[in-house]
């Protein structure tokens, strides 16, 4: 009886080893972590690809922003003037400025590439770009 049990155990181990080798040769899909027998569903693999695509797309989004409010003229109060930096992960985007005086307001837009601008920036615009930059 003991010999029969040992023979049955050896046969089961050999069958499992052969099944494992056949599974590896078949190029089966990855499995859920901690579970060697369940392959990942197709939708999980698709979701991983979607997440990677969304991350790449998000890097080009204008998601780094900062606003600096200030008084452009000494006789004006209330911090009505402002500079707004809108930049992507590479530091490309725009800095918008609106300067409010007693009788008029002027607006400016300056292109920013790589966290720098070819045009001269005001101290407030430089501060807005620096504040928008991730640390």
N, CA, C and O of each residue as an XYZ file, in Angstrom:
540
protein
N       0.824     -1.190      0.000
C       0.000      0.000      0.000
C       0.871      1.258      0.000
O       0.561      2.197     -0.733
N       1.948      1.316      0.791
C       2.834      2.463      0.863
C       3.524      2.665     -0.474
O       3.692      3.808     -0.901
N       3.918      1.628     -1.131
C       4.579      1.729     -2.432
C       3.624      2.341     -3.448
O       4.035      3.149     -4.281
N       2.366      1.964     -3.385
C       1.365      2.519     -4.303
C       1.158      4.018     -4.046
O       0.988      4.783     -4.995
N       1.170      4.439     -2.800
C       1.007      5.856     -2.451
C       2.202      6.659     -2.940
O       2.029      7.753     -3.478
N       3.406      6.140     -2.763
C       4.607      6.831     -3.216
C       4.608      6.935     -4.728
O       4.944      7.986     -5.274
N       4.233      5.850     -5.423
C       4.167      5.860     -6.889
C       3.141      6.877     -7.372
O       3.391      7.574     -8.355
N       2.004      6.977     -6.715
C       0.969      7.957     -7.076
C       1.477      9.381     -6.869
O       1.218     10.261     -7.691
N       2.196      9.607     -5.776
C       2.742     10.935     -5.485
C       3.776     11.335     -6.528
O       3.773     12.471     -7.002
N       4.658     10.411     -6.888
C       5.669     10.698     -7.911
C       5.020     10.988     -9.264
O       5.485     11.869     -9.988
N       3.970     10.274     -9.612
C       3.260     10.495    -10.868
C       2.608     11.880    -10.879
O       2.630     12.573    -11.896
N       2.036     12.272     -9.760
C       1.394     13.592     -9.670
C       2.427     14.702     -9.799
O       2.182     15.688    -10.494
N       3.586     14.562     -9.141
C       4.643     15.565     -9.224
C       5.164     15.664    -10.645
O       5.383     16.769    -11.141
N       5.367     14.545    -11.309
C       5.841     14.548    -12.694
C       4.821     15.212    -13.607
O       5.202     15.962    -14.506
N       3.547     14.954    -13.400
C       2.497     15.566    -14.223
C       2.472     17.081    -14.019
O       2.305     17.830    -14.982
N       2.634     17.533    -12.786
C       2.667     18.975    -12.522
C       3.888     19.622    -13.171
O       3.786     20.714    -13.731
N       5.038     18.958    -13.099
C       6.248     19.506    -13.715
C       6.081     19.606    -15.220
O       6.450     20.619    -15.814
N       5.533     18.578    -15.847
C       5.312     18.606    -17.304
C       4.302     19.674    -17.690
O       4.462     20.338    -18.714
N       3.268     19.844    -16.883
C       2.256     20.873    -17.173
C       2.869     22.262    -17.052
O       2.559     23.146    -17.851
N       3.744     22.466    -16.050
C       4.409     23.760    -15.879
C       5.313     24.084    -17.047
O       5.343     25.225    -17.507
N       6.056     23.096    -17.539
C       6.939     23.315    -18.690
C       6.127     23.632    -19.940
O       6.514     24.494    -20.729
N       5.024     22.952    -20.122
C       4.175     23.209    -21.289
C       3.564     24.605    -21.201
O       3.425     25.289    -22.215
N       3.206     25.021    -20.017
C       2.614     26.347    -19.831
C       3.633     27.435    -20.163
O       3.290     28.424    -20.810
N       4.899     27.259    -19.721
C       5.942     28.244    -20.002
C       6.238     28.321    -21.494
O       6.451     29.414    -22.017
N       6.257     27.202    -22.185
C       6.528     27.194    -23.624
C       5.392     27.825    -24.411
O       5.606     28.333    -25.512
N       4.188     27.796    -23.859
C       3.036     28.323    -24.597
C       3.039     29.841    -24.668
O       2.269     30.426    -25.430
N       3.911     30.498    -23.869
C       3.952     31.964    -23.882
C       2.711     32.562    -23.256
O       2.197     33.578    -23.722
N       2.238     31.937    -22.210
C       1.018     32.416    -21.549
C       1.214     33.826    -21.016
O       2.339     34.261    -20.772
N       0.109     34.530    -20.839
C       0.134     35.904    -20.335
C       0.582     35.941    -18.892
O       0.535     34.926    -18.197
N       1.020     37.114    -18.430
C       1.405     37.251    -17.016
C       0.224     36.932    -16.105
O      -0.934     36.975    -16.520
N       0.545     36.613    -14.861
C      -0.505     36.257    -13.909
C      -0.690     37.344    -12.885
O       0.163     38.219    -12.733
N      -1.801     37.295    -12.180
C      -2.049     38.218    -11.081
C      -1.003     37.975    -10.011
O      -0.610     36.830     -9.786
N      -0.548     39.017     -9.351
C       0.502     38.839     -8.345
C       0.017     37.913     -7.244
O      -1.100     38.035     -6.742
N       0.892     36.986     -6.885
C       0.549     36.040     -5.835
C      -0.247     34.851     -6.325
O      -0.502     33.935     -5.542
N      -0.646     34.822     -7.564
C      -1.433     33.721     -8.087
C      -0.782     33.225     -9.359
O      -0.816     33.911    -10.381
N      -0.191     32.043     -9.315
C       0.513     31.497    -10.469
C      -0.432     30.819    -11.444
O      -0.031     30.519    -12.568
N      -1.666     30.568    -11.053
C      -2.545     29.790    -11.922
C      -3.519     30.647    -12.722
O      -4.043     30.175    -13.731
N      -3.783     31.874    -12.319
C      -4.764     32.712    -13.008
C      -4.070     33.732    -13.907
O      -3.379     34.616    -13.401
N      -4.235     33.633    -15.217
C      -3.644     34.658    -16.085
C      -4.416     35.969    -15.967
O      -5.599     35.980    -15.626
N      -3.728     37.072    -16.255
C      -4.387     38.378    -16.223
C      -5.451     38.442    -17.305
O      -5.211     38.009    -18.432
N      -6.605     38.967    -16.985
C      -7.631     39.134    -18.023
C      -7.153     40.138    -19.080
O      -6.354     41.026    -18.783
N      -7.637     39.993    -20.284
C      -7.255     40.887    -21.386
C      -7.535     42.347    -21.040
O      -6.760     43.226    -21.416
N      -8.627     42.617    -20.329
C      -8.959     44.006    -20.032
C      -7.949     44.653    -19.085
O      -7.763     45.869    -19.134
N      -7.288     43.865    -18.218
C      -6.271     44.429    -17.335
C      -5.059     44.859    -18.154
O      -4.500     45.931    -17.924
N      -4.658     44.033    -19.100
C      -3.536     44.403    -19.969
C      -3.886     45.651    -20.777
O      -3.046     46.532    -20.955
N      -5.110     45.727    -21.262
C      -5.567     46.911    -21.997
C      -5.571     48.151    -21.128
O      -5.226     49.240    -21.585
N      -5.963     47.985    -19.865
C      -5.981     49.119    -18.937
C      -4.574     49.625    -18.656
O      -4.362     50.830    -18.519
N      -3.618     48.719    -18.569
C      -2.232     49.151    -18.367
C      -1.753     49.997    -19.539
O      -1.059     50.996    -19.348
N      -2.122     49.599    -20.741
C      -1.743     50.377    -21.923
C      -2.435     51.737    -21.920
O      -1.829     52.744    -22.287
N      -3.690     51.769    -21.510
C      -4.434     53.031    -21.424
C      -3.781     53.974    -20.418
O      -3.639     55.167    -20.686
N      -3.384     53.446    -19.265
C      -2.754     54.277    -18.234
C      -1.445     54.848    -18.756
O      -1.152     56.024    -18.537
N      -0.659     54.037    -19.439
C       0.608     54.525    -20.002
C       0.353     55.634    -21.018
O       1.076     56.629    -21.044
N      -0.669     55.470    -21.855
C      -0.997     56.497    -22.845
C      -1.473     57.776    -22.171
O      -1.116     58.869    -22.611
N      -2.265     57.664    -21.119
C      -2.749     58.842    -20.399
C      -1.619     59.580    -19.700
O      -1.618     60.810    -19.647
N      -0.656     58.838    -19.162
C       0.495     59.487    -18.528
C       1.300     60.283    -19.548
O       1.745     61.395    -19.265
N       1.486     59.713    -20.730
C       2.227     60.419    -21.780
C       1.475     61.664    -22.225
O       2.076     62.710    -22.467
N       0.161     61.543    -22.331
C      -0.670     62.677    -22.739
C      -0.682     63.767    -21.667
O      -0.656     64.955    -21.989
N      -0.719     63.370    -20.411
C      -0.785     64.343    -19.315
C       0.489     65.171    -19.209
O       0.451     66.303    -18.727
N       1.613     64.622    -19.653
C       2.857     65.385    -19.553
C       2.830     66.620    -20.444
O       3.566     67.575    -20.196
N       1.988     66.617    -21.483
C       1.874     67.777    -22.370
C       0.754     68.725    -21.954
O       0.543     69.757    -22.591
N       0.043     68.383    -20.897
C      -1.049     69.236    -20.428
C      -0.494     70.418    -19.638
O       0.526     70.294    -18.959
N      -1.162     71.554    -19.728
C      -0.775     72.740    -18.956
C      -1.261     72.548    -17.524
O      -2.329     73.031    -17.147
N      -0.468     71.843    -16.740
C      -0.909     71.492    -15.397
C      -0.098     72.120    -14.283
O      -0.395     71.919    -13.105
N       0.924     72.879    -14.646
C       1.707     73.603    -13.643
C       1.344     75.076    -13.768
O       1.627     75.709    -14.785
N       0.727     75.607    -12.749
C       0.298     76.993    -12.829
C       0.526     77.716    -11.519
O       0.559     77.124    -10.440
N       0.682     79.012    -11.660
C       0.849     79.865    -10.486
C       0.386     81.267    -10.840
O       0.550     81.716    -11.974
N      -0.190     81.954     -9.870
C      -0.654     83.327    -10.039
C       0.069     84.207     -9.028
O       0.174     83.868     -7.849
N       0.557     85.327     -9.504
C       1.177     86.331     -8.633
C       0.359     87.606     -8.787
O       0.244     88.149     -9.885
N      -0.203     88.076     -7.690
C      -0.985     89.325     -7.694
C      -0.146     90.422     -7.068
O       0.596     90.190     -6.113
N      -0.275     91.638     -7.627
C       0.567     92.722     -7.137
C      -0.032     94.065     -7.526
O      -0.964     94.136     -8.328
N       0.514     95.125     -6.947
C       0.168     96.493     -7.318
C       1.224     96.980     -8.301
O       2.390     97.137     -7.938
N       0.817     97.220     -9.545
C       1.768     97.647    -10.570
C       2.181     99.103    -10.385
O       3.278     99.494    -10.782
N       1.312     99.900     -9.786
C       1.582    101.326     -9.607
C       1.438    101.662     -8.129
O       0.592    101.104     -7.430
N       2.272    102.577     -7.669
C       2.283    102.937     -6.259
C       0.982    103.558     -5.767
O       0.645    103.426     -4.590
N       0.240    104.236     -6.654
C      -0.981    104.920     -6.209
C      -2.206    104.014     -6.270
O      -3.309    104.447     -5.938
N      -2.028    102.767     -6.689
C      -3.148    101.814     -6.790
C      -2.995    100.764     -5.697
O      -1.884    100.318     -5.411
N      -4.086    100.377     -5.100
C      -4.062     99.312     -4.096
C      -4.930     98.154     -4.547
O      -5.546     98.206     -5.611
N      -4.975     97.138     -3.758
C      -5.887     96.020     -4.001
C      -5.303     94.875     -4.811
O      -6.017     93.918     -5.114
N      -4.046     94.942     -5.166
C      -3.422     93.868     -5.945
C      -4.259     93.491     -7.167
O      -4.592     92.322     -7.365
N      -4.599     94.499     -7.989
C      -5.433     94.254     -9.168
C      -4.638     93.750    -10.370
O      -5.229     93.187    -11.291
N      -3.330     93.932    -10.391
C      -2.503     93.403    -11.474
C      -2.103     91.974    -11.132
O      -2.004     91.612     -9.960
N      -1.872     91.160    -12.170
C      -1.514     89.763    -11.928
C      -0.706     89.185    -13.085
O      -0.782     89.667    -14.215
N       0.059     88.157    -12.787
C       0.773     87.355    -13.777
C       0.433     85.900    -13.509
O       0.472     85.438    -12.368
N       0.099     85.186    -14.573
C      -0.322     83.793    -14.486
C       0.566     82.955    -15.392
O       0.638     83.212    -16.593
N       1.245     81.952    -14.834
C       2.059     81.021    -15.611
C       1.270     79.734    -15.794
O       0.767     79.170    -14.822
N       1.157     79.260    -17.048
C       0.497     77.993    -17.396
C       1.513     77.171    -18.176
O       1.847     77.512    -19.311
N       2.013     76.078    -17.571
C       3.118     75.330    -18.156
C       2.880     73.823    -18.081
O       2.150     73.337    -17.218
N       3.518     73.089    -19.013
C       3.446     71.631    -18.975
C       4.657     71.080    -18.225
O       5.425     71.844    -17.640
N       4.831     69.753    -18.241
C       5.920     69.131    -17.488
C       7.304     69.554    -17.978
O       8.260     69.559    -17.203
N       7.416     69.908    -19.256
C       8.706     70.319    -19.817
C       8.975     71.807    -19.612
O      10.042     72.293    -19.987
N       8.036     72.533    -19.030
C       8.196     73.970    -18.830
C       7.838     74.778    -20.049
O       8.285     75.916    -20.195
N       7.034     74.205    -20.929
C       6.562     74.906    -22.123
C       5.143     75.402    -21.877
O       4.317     74.689    -21.307
N       4.867     76.621    -22.308
C       3.530     77.167    -22.135
C       3.519     78.659    -22.332
O       4.108     79.183    -23.278
N       2.839     79.344    -21.422
C       2.643     80.785    -21.568
C       2.577     81.438    -20.196
O       2.159     80.827    -19.213
N       3.001     82.694    -20.157
C       2.775     83.506    -18.969
C       1.913     84.684    -19.413
O       2.260     85.413    -20.343
N       0.792     84.852    -18.736
C      -0.154     85.926    -19.037
C      -0.049     86.981    -17.949
O       0.053     86.663    -16.764
N      -0.076     88.236    -18.364
C       0.021     89.332    -17.403
C      -1.041     90.367    -17.712
O      -1.276     90.707    -18.872
N      -1.682     90.867    -16.663
C      -2.643     91.942    -16.791
C      -2.252     93.041    -15.804
O      -2.221     92.830    -14.591
N      -1.958     94.203    -16.350
C      -1.544     95.340    -15.521
C      -2.682     96.341    -15.478
O      -3.094     96.872    -16.509
N      -3.187     96.594    -14.280
C      -4.323     97.484    -14.094
C      -3.861     98.829    -13.544
O      -3.216     98.912    -12.499
N      -4.210     99.868    -14.277
C      -3.951    101.234    -13.826
C      -5.253    101.908    -13.453
O      -6.312    101.281    -13.460
N      -5.172    103.177    -13.131
C      -6.366    103.908    -12.716
C      -7.374    104.045    -13.861
O      -8.580    103.957    -13.632
N      -6.891    104.258    -15.091
C      -7.821    104.502    -16.204
C      -7.768    103.434    -17.298
O      -8.558    103.488    -18.241
N      -6.867    102.480    -17.195
C      -6.794    101.445    -18.230
C      -6.168    100.171    -17.682
O      -5.563    100.150    -16.610
N      -6.338     99.116    -18.459
C      -5.703     97.836    -18.137
C      -5.064     97.302    -19.417
O      -5.635     97.412    -20.502
N      -3.893     96.732    -19.278
C      -3.188     96.146    -20.421
C      -2.887     94.688    -20.113
O      -2.588     94.315    -18.978
N      -2.976     93.870    -21.171
C      -2.713     92.439    -21.023
C      -1.592     92.022    -21.955
O      -1.471     92.534    -23.068
N      -0.776     91.092    -21.495
C       0.357     90.605    -22.261
C       0.405     89.085    -22.173
O       0.039     88.500    -21.154
N       0.861     88.454    -23.252
C       1.091     87.006    -23.269
C       2.501     86.769    -23.800
O       2.888     87.316    -24.832
N       3.258     85.953    -23.087
C       4.631     85.649    -23.496
C       4.824     84.137    -23.505
O       4.432     83.442    -22.567
N       5.435     83.639    -24.580
C       5.701     82.204    -24.698
C       6.846     81.799    -23.784
O       7.817     82.533    -23.603
N       6.703     80.620    -23.218
C       7.732     80.066    -22.343
C       8.117     78.699    -22.904
O       7.253     77.880    -23.215
N       9.419     78.464    -23.029
C       9.938     77.181    -23.505
C      11.051     76.738    -22.570
O      12.022     77.463    -22.357
N      10.902     75.551    -22.018
C      11.925     75.044    -21.098
C      12.117     75.905    -19.871
O      13.242     76.080    -19.403
N      11.032     76.444    -19.346
C      11.023     77.282    -18.152
C      11.683     78.643    -18.377
O      11.944     79.364    -17.414
N      11.958     79.005    -19.633
C      12.585     80.291    -19.943
C      11.787     80.998    -21.032
O      11.044     80.368    -21.785
N      11.952     82.314    -21.101
C      11.251     83.129    -22.086
C      12.270     83.950    -22.866
O      13.214     84.488    -22.288
N      12.077     84.044    -24.182
C      12.982     84.847    -25.011
C      12.765     86.341    -24.781
O      13.692     87.136    -24.932
N      11.547     86.718    -24.419
C      11.249     88.118    -24.141
C      11.633     88.438    -22.698
O      11.726     87.553    -21.848
N      11.852     89.712    -22.449
C      12.191     90.114    -21.093
C      10.976     89.926    -20.191
O       9.859     90.300    -20.549
N      11.205     89.348    -19.030
C      10.136     89.096    -18.067
C      10.212     90.097    -16.925
O      11.294     90.523    -16.522
N       9.045     90.462    -16.412
C       9.003     91.290    -15.205
C       9.336     90.394    -14.010
O       9.270     89.170    -14.124
N       9.686     90.978    -12.885
C       9.955     90.163    -11.685
C       8.744     89.304    -11.288
O       8.902     88.177    -10.818
N       7.556     89.838    -11.478
C       6.346     89.088    -11.131
C       6.138     87.906    -12.074
O       5.702     86.838    -11.645
N       6.447     88.094    -13.353
C       6.330     86.994    -14.306
C       7.361     85.904    -13.986
O       7.047     84.715    -14.039
N       8.582     86.310    -13.656
C       9.604     85.339    -13.258
C       9.174     84.580    -12.008
O       9.394     83.374    -11.897
N       8.563     85.291    -11.074
C       8.082     84.649     -9.849
C       6.977     83.651    -10.159
O       6.939     82.573     -9.567
N       6.080     83.990    -11.074
C       4.994     83.076    -11.438
C       5.552     81.800    -12.064
O       5.107     80.699    -11.738
N       6.523     81.946    -12.958
C       7.126     80.764    -13.589
C       7.852     79.907    -12.546
O       7.723     78.682    -12.545
N       8.604     80.549    -11.671
C       9.330     79.811    -10.617
C       8.364     79.101     -9.680
O       8.633     77.980     -9.247
N       7.245     79.740     -9.364
C       6.267     79.129     -8.464
C       5.532     77.974     -9.122
O       5.100     77.046     -8.438
N       5.383     78.016    -10.447
C       4.684     76.952    -11.154
C       5.562     75.717    -11.313
O       5.056     74.606    -11.470
N       6.873     75.912    -11.272
C       7.806     74.796    -11.491
C       7.749     73.814    -10.329
O       7.856     74.216     -9.170
N       7.577     72.504    -10.638
C       7.540     71.532     -9.540
C       8.906     71.422     -8.848
O       9.954     71.582     -9.474
N       8.864     71.154     -7.581
C      10.106     71.069     -6.809
C      10.605     69.672     -6.737
O      11.642     69.418     -6.124
